[in-house]
């Protein structure tokens, strides 16, 4: 995503909160410019659903919504929910089943041949654990990276800052709280390795 350089007058820099967000700093989630980007993502998601069975329009709509798409074989079933869409980058032959949520306040990189079951949730967004600080409306985000040939089972949740290796299977309903190495099966809350493959 391209963000214009900082304005001479920071008071009128409409990109300031977006810049903080993508840098992993505390930012104001209710910022007007970020709200506009979120609204655009919702509109583009709706458009994607409308053209699901028109291949040329479908891949064009997906490329308008996401930061990058590896090929024209990617499929995202609707309904789907994004914060921004443009911070999500998917590889070749990506498949996302129904009712998934990607809170892409930070960058999300997904490799080739990755499958998401229904209702998978990917959260880059974080809120302060201190109740008084949380009342300020400030939040932050950490990027998520998923390798190649990964299957994420239905209802799994991937938390901020996690890196998932290649060749991984994440069991349905698992909550991924920390990095996962290549070629393992993980299950549970928190997700733990049950098998090396």
Biotite code that builds the C-alpha atoms (Angstrom):
import biotite.structure as struc

atoms = struc.array([
    struc.Atom([0.000, 0.000, 0.000], chain_id="A", res_id=1, res_name="UNK", atom_name="CA", element="C"),
    struc.Atom([1.431, 3.413, -0.942], chain_id="A", res_id=2, res_name="UNK", atom_name="CA", element="C"),
    struc.Atom([1.188, 6.171, 1.656], chain_id="A", res_id=3, res_name="UNK", atom_name="CA", element="C"),
    struc.Atom([2.147, 9.709, 0.639], chain_id="A", res_id=4, res_name="UNK", atom_name="CA", element="C"),
    struc.Atom([5.083, 11.234, 2.542], chain_id="A", res_id=5, res_name="UNK", atom_name="CA", element="C"),
    struc.Atom([4.344, 13.260, 5.681], chain_id="A", res_id=6, res_name="UNK", atom_name="CA", element="C"),
    struc.Atom([2.837, 16.656, 4.992], chain_id="A", res_id=7, res_name="UNK", atom_name="CA", element="C"),
    struc.Atom([4.779, 19.804, 5.906], chain_id="A", res_id=8, res_name="UNK", atom_name="CA", element="C"),
    struc.Atom([2.012, 20.662, 8.342], chain_id="A", res_id=9, res_name="UNK", atom_name="CA", element="C"),
    struc.Atom([1.525, 17.488, 10.439], chain_id="A", res_id=10, res_name="UNK", atom_name="CA", element="C"),
    struc.Atom([-1.687, 18.978, 11.863], chain_id="A", res_id=11, res_name="UNK", atom_name="CA", element="C"),
    struc.Atom([-3.316, 18.480, 8.458], chain_id="A", res_id=12, res_name="UNK", atom_name="CA", element="C"),
    struc.Atom([-1.654, 15.171, 7.568], chain_id="A", res_id=13, res_name="UNK", atom_name="CA", element="C"),
    struc.Atom([-4.629, 12.922, 6.832], chain_id="A", res_id=14, res_name="UNK", atom_name="CA", element="C"),
    struc.Atom([-2.319, 9.889, 6.476], chain_id="A", res_id=15, res_name="UNK", atom_name="CA", element="C"),
    struc.Atom([-0.696, 10.240, 9.928], chain_id="A", res_id=16, res_name="UNK", atom_name="CA", element="C"),
    struc.Atom([-2.814, 7.599, 11.692], chain_id="A", res_id=17, res_name="UNK", atom_name="CA", element="C"),
    struc.Atom([-2.502, 5.165, 8.778], chain_id="A", res_id=18, res_name="UNK", atom_name="CA", element="C"),
    struc.Atom([1.279, 5.623, 8.862], chain_id="A", res_id=19, res_name="UNK", atom_name="CA", element="C"),
    struc.Atom([1.319, 4.876, 12.616], chain_id="A", res_id=20, res_name="UNK", atom_name="CA", element="C"),
    struc.Atom([-0.945, 1.862, 12.125], chain_id="A", res_id=21, res_name="UNK", atom_name="CA", element="C"),
    struc.Atom([1.299, 0.277, 9.504], chain_id="A", res_id=22, res_name="UNK", atom_name="CA", element="C"),
    struc.Atom([4.413, 1.032, 11.583], chain_id="A", res_id=23, res_name="UNK", atom_name="CA", element="C"),
    struc.Atom([3.017, -0.900, 14.568], chain_id="A", res_id=24, res_name="UNK", atom_name="CA", element="C"),
    struc.Atom([2.610, 2.236, 16.689], chain_id="A", res_id=25, res_name="UNK", atom_name="CA", element="C"),
    struc.Atom([-0.410, 3.242, 18.732], chain_id="A", res_id=26, res_name="UNK", atom_name="CA", element="C"),
    struc.Atom([-2.950, 4.953, 16.470], chain_id="A", res_id=27, res_name="UNK", atom_name="CA", element="C"),
    struc.Atom([-6.533, 6.225, 16.569], chain_id="A", res_id=28, res_name="UNK", atom_name="CA", element="C"),
    struc.Atom([-8.774, 3.587, 15.002], chain_id="A", res_id=29, res_name="UNK", atom_name="CA", element="C"),
    struc.Atom([-11.649, 6.063, 14.660], chain_id="A", res_id=30, res_name="UNK", atom_name="CA", element="C"),
    struc.Atom([-9.541, 8.361, 12.461], chain_id="A", res_id=31, res_name="UNK", atom_name="CA", element="C"),
    struc.Atom([-11.709, 9.772, 9.616], chain_id="A", res_id=32, res_name="UNK", atom_name="CA", element="C"),
    struc.Atom([-9.333, 8.679, 6.849], chain_id="A", res_id=33, res_name="UNK", atom_name="CA", element="C"),
    struc.Atom([-9.088, 5.122, 8.250], chain_id="A", res_id=34, res_name="UNK", atom_name="CA", element="C"),
    struc.Atom([-12.885, 5.008, 8.517], chain_id="A", res_id=35, res_name="UNK", atom_name="CA", element="C"),
    struc.Atom([-13.114, 6.005, 4.853], chain_id="A", res_id=36, res_name="UNK", atom_name="CA", element="C"),
    struc.Atom([-10.704, 3.211, 3.866], chain_id="A", res_id=37, res_name="UNK", atom_name="CA", element="C"),
    struc.Atom([-12.756, 0.743, 5.917], chain_id="A", res_id=38, res_name="UNK", atom_name="CA", element="C"),
    struc.Atom([-15.958, 1.847, 4.167], chain_id="A", res_id=39, res_name="UNK", atom_name="CA", element="C"),
    struc.Atom([-14.288, 1.376, 0.776], chain_id="A", res_id=40, res_name="UNK", atom_name="CA", element="C"),
    struc.Atom([-13.212, -2.142, 1.773], chain_id="A", res_id=41, res_name="UNK", atom_name="CA", element="C"),
    struc.Atom([-16.814, -2.991, 2.694], chain_id="A", res_id=42, res_name="UNK", atom_name="CA", element="C"),
    struc.Atom([-18.022, -1.687, -0.666], chain_id="A", res_id=43, res_name="UNK", atom_name="CA", element="C"),
    struc.Atom([-15.363, -3.637, -2.560], chain_id="A", res_id=44, res_name="UNK", atom_name="CA", element="C"),
    struc.Atom([-16.211, -6.801, -0.606], chain_id="A", res_id=45, res_name="UNK", atom_name="CA", element="C"),
    struc.Atom([-19.857, -6.408, -1.618], chain_id="A", res_id=46, res_name="UNK", atom_name="CA", element="C"),
    struc.Atom([-18.817, -5.960, -5.245], chain_id="A", res_id=47, res_name="UNK", atom_name="CA", element="C"),
    struc.Atom([-16.679, -9.114, -5.035], chain_id="A", res_id=48, res_name="UNK", atom_name="CA", element="C"),
    struc.Atom([-19.714, -11.115, -3.894], chain_id="A", res_id=49, res_name="UNK", atom_name="CA", element="C"),
    struc.Atom([-21.837, -9.756, -6.745], chain_id="A", res_id=50, res_name="UNK", atom_name="CA", element="C"),
    struc.Atom([-19.432, -10.895, -9.472], chain_id="A", res_id=51, res_name="UNK", atom_name="CA", element="C"),
    struc.Atom([-18.432, -14.255, -7.902], chain_id="A", res_id=52, res_name="UNK", atom_name="CA", element="C"),
    struc.Atom([-19.487, -16.277, -10.971], chain_id="A", res_id=53, res_name="UNK", atom_name="CA", element="C"),
    struc.Atom([-18.099, -13.906, -13.619], chain_id="A", res_id=54, res_name="UNK", atom_name="CA", element="C"),
    struc.Atom([-14.394, -14.910, -13.757], chain_id="A", res_id=55, res_name="UNK", atom_name="CA", element="C"),
    struc.Atom([-12.930, -11.817, -15.436], chain_id="A", res_id=56, res_name="UNK", atom_name="CA", element="C"),
    struc.Atom([-14.876, -9.344, -13.300], chain_id="A", res_id=57, res_name="UNK", atom_name="CA", element="C"),
    struc.Atom([-14.235, -11.473, -10.204], chain_id="A", res_id=58, res_name="UNK", atom_name="CA", element="C"),
    struc.Atom([-10.435, -11.437, -10.353], chain_id="A", res_id=59, res_name="UNK", atom_name="CA", element="C"),
    struc.Atom([-10.502, -7.728, -11.245], chain_id="A", res_id=60, res_name="UNK", atom_name="CA", element="C"),
    struc.Atom([-12.690, -7.023, -8.183], chain_id="A", res_id=61, res_name="UNK", atom_name="CA", element="C"),
    struc.Atom([-10.370, -9.104, -6.004], chain_id="A", res_id=62, res_name="UNK", atom_name="CA", element="C"),
    struc.Atom([-7.321, -7.173, -7.225], chain_id="A", res_id=63, res_name="UNK", atom_name="CA", element="C"),
    struc.Atom([-9.133, -3.886, -6.425], chain_id="A", res_id=64, res_name="UNK", atom_name="CA", element="C"),
    struc.Atom([-9.856, -5.125, -2.887], chain_id="A", res_id=65, res_name="UNK", atom_name="CA", element="C"),
    struc.Atom([-6.581, -6.796, -1.875], chain_id="A", res_id=66, res_name="UNK", atom_name="CA", element="C"),
    struc.Atom([-3.005, -5.563, -1.788], chain_id="A", res_id=67, res_name="UNK", atom_name="CA", element="C"),
    struc.Atom([-1.880, -8.303, -4.188], chain_id="A", res_id=68, res_name="UNK", atom_name="CA", element="C"),
    struc.Atom([-3.145, -11.594, -5.617], chain_id="A", res_id=69, res_name="UNK", atom_name="CA", element="C"),
    struc.Atom([-0.773, -14.309, -6.871], chain_id="A", res_id=70, res_name="UNK", atom_name="CA", element="C"),
    struc.Atom([-2.877, -15.554, -9.784], chain_id="A", res_id=71, res_name="UNK", atom_name="CA", element="C"),
    struc.Atom([-6.372, -15.661, -11.254], chain_id="A", res_id=72, res_name="UNK", atom_name="CA", element="C"),
    struc.Atom([-7.229, -18.907, -9.420], chain_id="A", res_id=73, res_name="UNK", atom_name="CA", element="C"),
    struc.Atom([-7.762, -17.279, -6.016], chain_id="A", res_id=74, res_name="UNK", atom_name="CA", element="C"),
    struc.Atom([-11.252, -17.726, -4.547], chain_id="A", res_id=75, res_name="UNK", atom_name="CA", element="C"),
    struc.Atom([-12.803, -15.803, -1.663], chain_id="A", res_id=76, res_name="UNK", atom_name="CA", element="C"),
    struc.Atom([-16.296, -16.963, -0.740], chain_id="A", res_id=77, res_name="UNK", atom_name="CA", element="C"),
    struc.Atom([-18.771, -14.440, 0.649], chain_id="A", res_id=78, res_name="UNK", atom_name="CA", element="C"),
    struc.Atom([-19.607, -13.239, 3.156], chain_id="A", res_id=79, res_name="UNK", atom_name="CA", element="C"),
    struc.Atom([-16.097, -12.098, 4.012], chain_id="A", res_id=80, res_name="UNK", atom_name="CA", element="C"),
    struc.Atom([-14.974, -9.236, 6.234], chain_id="A", res_id=81, res_name="UNK", atom_name="CA", element="C"),
    struc.Atom([-11.856, -7.055, 6.019], chain_id="A", res_id=82, res_name="UNK", atom_name="CA", element="C"),
    struc.Atom([-10.742, -3.948, 7.847], chain_id="A", res_id=83, res_name="UNK", atom_name="CA", element="C"),
    struc.Atom([-8.957, -2.590, 4.778], chain_id="A", res_id=84, res_name="UNK", atom_name="CA", element="C"),
    struc.Atom([-8.283, -5.405, 2.292], chain_id="A", res_id=85, res_name="UNK", atom_name="CA", element="C"),
    struc.Atom([-5.277, -3.590, 0.829], chain_id="A", res_id=86, res_name="UNK", atom_name="CA", element="C"),
    struc.Atom([-2.996, -4.868, 3.608], chain_id="A", res_id=87, res_name="UNK", atom_name="CA", element="C"),
    struc.Atom([-3.722, -8.489, 2.632], chain_id="A", res_id=88, res_name="UNK", atom_name="CA", element="C"),
    struc.Atom([-1.385, -10.147, 0.109], chain_id="A", res_id=89, res_name="UNK", atom_name="CA", element="C"),
    struc.Atom([-2.211, -13.681, -1.073], chain_id="A", res_id=90, res_name="UNK", atom_name="CA", element="C"),
    struc.Atom([-0.176, -16.110, -3.169], chain_id="A", res_id=91, res_name="UNK", atom_name="CA", element="C"),
    struc.Atom([-1.167, -18.512, -5.927], chain_id="A", res_id=92, res_name="UNK", atom_name="CA", element="C"),
    struc.Atom([-4.258, -20.736, -5.663], chain_id="A", res_id=93, res_name="UNK", atom_name="CA", element="C"),
    struc.Atom([-5.525, -19.181, -2.435], chain_id="A", res_id=94, res_name="UNK", atom_name="CA", element="C"),
    struc.Atom([-8.931, -20.391, -1.230], chain_id="A", res_id=95, res_name="UNK", atom_name="CA", element="C"),
    struc.Atom([-10.997, -18.792, 1.540], chain_id="A", res_id=96, res_name="UNK", atom_name="CA", element="C"),
    struc.Atom([-14.265, -20.440, 2.545], chain_id="A", res_id=97, res_name="UNK", atom_name="CA", element="C"),
    struc.Atom([-17.377, -18.624, 3.790], chain_id="A", res_id=98, res_name="UNK", atom_name="CA", element="C"),
    struc.Atom([-17.609, -16.160, 6.680], chain_id="A", res_id=99, res_name="UNK", atom_name="CA", element="C"),
    struc.Atom([-13.918, -15.385, 7.232], chain_id="A", res_id=100, res_name="UNK", atom_name="CA", element="C"),
    struc.Atom([-12.640, -12.219, 8.908], chain_id="A", res_id=101, res_name="UNK", atom_name="CA", element="C"),
    struc.Atom([-9.265, -10.583, 8.251], chain_id="A", res_id=102, res_name="UNK", atom_name="CA", element="C"),
    struc.Atom([-8.499, -7.602, 10.485], chain_id="A", res_id=103, res_name="UNK", atom_name="CA", element="C"),
    struc.Atom([-5.668, -6.340, 8.291], chain_id="A", res_id=104, res_name="UNK", atom_name="CA", element="C"),
    struc.Atom([-4.635, -3.253, 10.239], chain_id="A", res_id=105, res_name="UNK", atom_name="CA", element="C"),
    struc.Atom([-1.080, -4.506, 9.681], chain_id="A", res_id=106, res_name="UNK", atom_name="CA", element="C"),
    struc.Atom([0.208, -6.422, 6.683], chain_id="A", res_id=107, res_name="UNK", atom_name="CA", element="C"),
    struc.Atom([-0.961, -10.022, 6.244], chain_id="A", res_id=108, res_name="UNK", atom_name="CA", element="C"),
    struc.Atom([1.116, -12.165, 3.867], chain_id="A", res_id=109, res_name="UNK", atom_name="CA", element="C"),
    struc.Atom([-0.307, -15.524, 2.792], chain_id="A", res_id=110, res_name="UNK", atom_name="CA", element="C"),
    struc.Atom([1.740, -17.906, 0.630], chain_id="A", res_id=111, res_name="UNK", atom_name="CA", element="C"),
    struc.Atom([0.831, -20.193, -2.263], chain_id="A", res_id=112, res_name="UNK", atom_name="CA", element="C"),
    struc.Atom([-1.701, -23.055, -2.033], chain_id="A", res_id=113, res_name="UNK", atom_name="CA", element="C"),
    struc.Atom([-3.233, -21.919, 1.255], chain_id="A", res_id=114, res_name="UNK", atom_name="CA", element="C"),
    struc.Atom([-6.731, -23.071, 2.214], chain_id="A", res_id=115, res_name="UNK", atom_name="CA", element="C"),
    struc.Atom([-8.960, -21.401, 4.819], chain_id="A", res_id=116, res_name="UNK", atom_name="CA", element="C"),
    struc.Atom([-11.952, -23.294, 6.174], chain_id="A", res_id=117, res_name="UNK", atom_name="CA", element="C"),
    struc.Atom([-15.155, -21.423, 7.019], chain_id="A", res_id=118, res_name="UNK", atom_name="CA", element="C"),
    struc.Atom([-15.124, -18.767, 9.737], chain_id="A", res_id=119, res_name="UNK", atom_name="CA", element="C"),
    struc.Atom([-11.334, -18.466, 9.993], chain_id="A", res_id=120, res_name="UNK", atom_name="CA", element="C"),
    struc.Atom([-10.332, -15.259, 11.770], chain_id="A", res_id=121, res_name="UNK", atom_name="CA", element="C"),
    struc.Atom([-7.003, -13.461, 11.305], chain_id="A", res_id=122, res_name="UNK", atom_name="CA", element="C"),
    struc.Atom([-6.410, -10.604, 13.740], chain_id="A", res_id=123, res_name="UNK", atom_name="CA", element="C"),
    struc.Atom([-3.522, -8.159, 13.375], chain_id="A", res_id=124, res_name="UNK", atom_name="CA", element="C"),
    struc.Atom([-5.327, -5.617, 15.585], chain_id="A", res_id=125, res_name="UNK", atom_name="CA", element="C"),
    struc.Atom([-4.559, -5.262, 19.287], chain_id="A", res_id=126, res_name="UNK", atom_name="CA", element="C"),
    struc.Atom([-6.067, -3.118, 22.015], chain_id="A", res_id=127, res_name="UNK", atom_name="CA", element="C"),
    struc.Atom([-4.326, -2.031, 25.224], chain_id="A", res_id=128, res_name="UNK", atom_name="CA", element="C"),
    struc.Atom([-4.828, -4.371, 28.173], chain_id="A", res_id=129, res_name="UNK", atom_name="CA", element="C"),
    struc.Atom([-4.790, -1.414, 30.579], chain_id="A", res_id=130, res_name="UNK", atom_name="CA", element="C"),
    struc.Atom([-8.468, -0.368, 30.898], chain_id="A", res_id=131, res_name="UNK", atom_name="CA", element="C"),
    struc.Atom([-7.680, 3.359, 31.220], chain_id="A", res_id=132, res_name="UNK", atom_name="CA", element="C"),
    struc.Atom([-5.462, 3.306, 28.127], chain_id="A", res_id=133, res_name="UNK", atom_name="CA", element="C"),
    struc.Atom([-8.095, 1.325, 26.222], chain_id="A", res_id=134, res_name="UNK", atom_name="CA", element="C"),
    struc.Atom([-10.618, 4.126, 26.881], chain_id="A", res_id=135, res_name="UNK", atom_name="CA", element="C"),
    struc.Atom([-8.419, 6.523, 24.883], chain_id="A", res_id=136, res_name="UNK", atom_name="CA", element="C"),
    struc.Atom([-9.416, 4.711, 21.672], chain_id="A", res_id=137, res_name="UNK", atom_name="CA", element="C"),
    struc.Atom([-5.823, 3.957, 20.796], chain_id="A", res_id=138, res_name="UNK", atom_name="CA", element="C"),
    struc.Atom([-4.929, 0.594, 19.313], chain_id="A", res_id=139, res_name="UNK", atom_name="CA", element="C"),
    struc.Atom([-2.031, -1.055, 17.521], chain_id="A", res_id=140, res_name="UNK", atom_name="CA", element="C"),
    struc.Atom([-1.390, -3.877, 15.059], chain_id="A", res_id=141, res_name="UNK", atom_name="CA", element="C"),
    struc.Atom([1.272, -6.485, 14.325], chain_id="A", res_id=142, res_name="UNK", atom_name="CA", element="C"),
    struc.Atom([1.755, -8.270, 10.975], chain_id="A", res_id=143, res_name="UNK", atom_name="CA", element="C"),
    struc.Atom([0.938, -11.920, 10.310], chain_id="A", res_id=144, res_name="UNK", atom_name="CA", element="C"),
    struc.Atom([2.733, -14.204, 7.860], chain_id="A", res_id=145, res_name="UNK", atom_name="CA", element="C"),
    struc.Atom([1.489, -17.588, 6.632], chain_id="A", res_id=146, res_name="UNK", atom_name="CA", element="C"),
    struc.Atom([3.771, -19.811, 4.513], chain_id="A", res_id=147, res_name="UNK", atom_name="CA", element="C"),
    struc.Atom([2.995, -22.039, 1.528], chain_id="A", res_id=148, res_name="UNK", atom_name="CA", element="C"),
    struc.Atom([0.769, -25.134, 1.481], chain_id="A", res_id=149, res_name="UNK", atom_name="CA", element="C"),
    struc.Atom([-1.058, -24.360, 4.721], chain_id="A", res_id=150, res_name="UNK", atom_name="CA", element="C"),
    struc.Atom([-4.529, -25.579, 5.651], chain_id="A", res_id=151, res_name="UNK", atom_name="CA", element="C"),
    struc.Atom([-6.302, -23.511, 8.308], chain_id="A", res_id=152, res_name="UNK", atom_name="CA", element="C"),
    struc.Atom([-9.290, -25.448, 9.661], chain_id="A", res_id=153, res_name="UNK", atom_name="CA", element="C"),
    struc.Atom([-12.711, -23.900, 10.143], chain_id="A", res_id=154, res_name="UNK", atom_name="CA", element="C"),
    struc.Atom([-13.140, -21.520, 13.045], chain_id="A", res_id=155, res_name="UNK", atom_name="CA", element="C"),
    struc.Atom([-9.412, -21.198, 13.723], chain_id="A", res_id=156, res_name="UNK", atom_name="CA", element="C"),
    struc.Atom([-8.173, -17.864, 15.071], chain_id="A", res_id=157, res_name="UNK", atom_name="CA", element="C"),
    struc.Atom([-4.720, -16.448, 14.293], chain_id="A", res_id=158, res_name="UNK", atom_name="CA", element="C"),
    struc.Atom([-3.565, -13.713, 16.678], chain_id="A", res_id=159, res_name="UNK", atom_name="CA", element="C"),
    struc.Atom([-1.377, -10.627, 16.053], chain_id="A", res_id=160, res_name="UNK", atom_name="CA", element="C"),
    struc.Atom([2.309, -10.989, 15.216], chain_id="A", res_id=161, res_name="UNK", atom_name="CA", element="C"),
    struc.Atom([2.216, -14.707, 14.427], chain_id="A", res_id=162, res_name="UNK", atom_name="CA", element="C"),
    struc.Atom([4.320, -16.353, 11.700], chain_id="A", res_id=163, res_name="UNK", atom_name="CA", element="C"),
    struc.Atom([3.124, -19.737, 10.434], chain_id="A", res_id=164, res_name="UNK", atom_name="CA", element="C"),
    struc.Atom([5.572, -21.901, 8.499], chain_id="A", res_id=165, res_name="UNK", atom_name="CA", element="C"),
    struc.Atom([4.961, -23.875, 5.303], chain_id="A", res_id=166, res_name="UNK", atom_name="CA", element="C"),
    struc.Atom([3.341, -27.304, 5.181], chain_id="A", res_id=167, res_name="UNK", atom_name="CA", element="C"),
    struc.Atom([1.288, -26.616, 8.327], chain_id="A", res_id=168, res_name="UNK", atom_name="CA", element="C"),
    struc.Atom([-2.192, -27.880, 9.211], chain_id="A", res_id=169, res_name="UNK", atom_name="CA", element="C"),
    struc.Atom([-4.110, -25.909, 11.845], chain_id="A", res_id=170, res_name="UNK", atom_name="CA", element="C"),
    struc.Atom([-6.973, -27.880, 13.367], chain_id="A", res_id=171, res_name="UNK", atom_name="CA", element="C"),
    struc.Atom([-10.507, -26.525, 13.361], chain_id="A", res_id=172, res_name="UNK", atom_name="CA", element="C"),
    struc.Atom([-11.206, -24.167, 16.229], chain_id="A", res_id=173, res_name="UNK", atom_name="CA", element="C"),
    struc.Atom([-7.533, -23.740, 17.180], chain_id="A", res_id=174, res_name="UNK", atom_name="CA", element="C"),
    struc.Atom([-6.243, -20.443, 18.547], chain_id="A", res_id=175, res_name="UNK", atom_name="CA", element="C"),
    struc.Atom([-2.757, -19.665, 17.244], chain_id="A", res_id=176, res_name="UNK", atom_name="CA", element="C"),
    struc.Atom([-0.993, -17.466, 19.799], chain_id="A", res_id=177, res_name="UNK", atom_name="CA", element="C"),
    struc.Atom([2.664, -17.952, 18.788], chain_id="A", res_id=178, res_name="UNK", atom_name="CA", element="C"),
    struc.Atom([4.844, -18.817, 15.787], chain_id="A", res_id=179, res_name="UNK", atom_name="CA", element="C"),
    struc.Atom([4.505, -22.260, 14.205], chain_id="A", res_id=180, res_name="UNK", atom_name="CA", element="C"),
    struc.Atom([7.429, -24.027, 12.453], chain_id="A", res_id=181, res_name="UNK", atom_name="CA", element="C"),
    struc.Atom([7.219, -25.768, 9.063], chain_id="A", res_id=182, res_name="UNK", atom_name="CA", element="C"),
    struc.Atom([5.569, -29.158, 8.518], chain_id="A", res_id=183, res_name="UNK", atom_name="CA", element="C"),
    struc.Atom([3.528, -29.651, 11.676], chain_id="A", res_id=184, res_name="UNK", atom_name="CA", element="C"),
    struc.Atom([-0.076, -30.194, 12.714], chain_id="A", res_id=185, res_name="UNK", atom_name="CA", element="C"),
    struc.Atom([-1.318, -27.958, 15.521], chain_id="A", res_id=186, res_name="UNK", atom_name="CA", element="C"),
    struc.Atom([-4.572, -28.102, 17.461], chain_id="A", res_id=187, res_name="UNK", atom_name="CA", element="C"),
    struc.Atom([-6.145, -26.602, 20.553], chain_id="A", res_id=188, res_name="UNK", atom_name="CA", element="C"),
    struc.Atom([-6.372, -23.385, 22.525], chain_id="A", res_id=189, res_name="UNK", atom_name="CA", element="C"),
    struc.Atom([-3.631, -22.345, 22.599], chain_id="A", res_id=190, res_name="UNK", atom_name="CA", element="C"),
    struc.Atom([-2.577, -24.266, 19.493], chain_id="A", res_id=191, res_name="UNK", atom_name="CA", element="C"),
    struc.Atom([0.160, -26.812, 20.179], chain_id="A", res_id=192, res_name="UNK", atom_name="CA", element="C"),
    struc.Atom([2.070, -29.213, 17.946], chain_id="A", res_id=193, res_name="UNK", atom_name="CA", element="C"),
    struc.Atom([0.587, -32.723, 17.919], chain_id="A", res_id=194, res_name="UNK", atom_name="CA", element="C"),
    struc.Atom([2.382, -34.131, 14.866], chain_id="A", res_id=195, res_name="UNK", atom_name="CA", element="C"),
    struc.Atom([5.407, -33.513, 12.631], chain_id="A", res_id=196, res_name="UNK", atom_name="CA", element="C"),
    struc.Atom([4.833, -34.292, 8.937], chain_id="A", res_id=197, res_name="UNK", atom_name="CA", element="C"),
])
